[in-house]
Amino acid sequence: MYLIKLVIFISALLVFTPVSEAKKRCKPLLEKLHNIQAMQRNGYSSQRGVSLRAREDKARDKWWQCEQGRGGKNKKKVKKKSKKQSAVYKKNKQMNIPAGTPFKTNNAVVIKSKYQGSKKQAWLKYYQQPAQCNRPKSLAVFASCSEDKQTQRIDFELEYE
């Protein structure tokens, strides 16, 4: 009888060793690591890639510490619910303030062009703007467009008179 109890006790020790318990305890951490690696195999942006890489490193460290027995038991943390500030903005709280004029005076702003009337129409027919001047990408292009317009204006005034 004593021999049977001893055999059962030794077999129980072999089955329920700390190593097998550690493997069971570390299994969720390993699954989490595999999930993160699966997310990395899918397409993602560069910012998401940095985030996933950091998460993978952290998960791998936790899993490795658990495997080596350095990490303590996996204690579940109970997060306290905190009152989150509502991200939804209430539309009723916004008050419409009439926009004032951005100028010091309330007088109308009058923009006069160089030419008026028939001379203006003739100028608009005469002036040929280069294609690169529609949206200049650099200051040099803008400067060349301004110079071109000045030379065309001088030629126009000579022809018009």
Buried (B, 14 or more C-beta within 10 A) or exposed (E): EEEEEEEEEEEEEEEEEEEEEBEEBBEEBBEBBEEBEEBBEEEEEEEEEEEBEEBBEEBBEBBBBBBEEEBEEEEEEEEEEEEEEEEEEEEEEEEEEEEEEEEEEEEEEEEEEEBEEEBEEBBEEEEEEEEBBEEBEEEEBBEBBEEBBEEBBEEBEEEEE
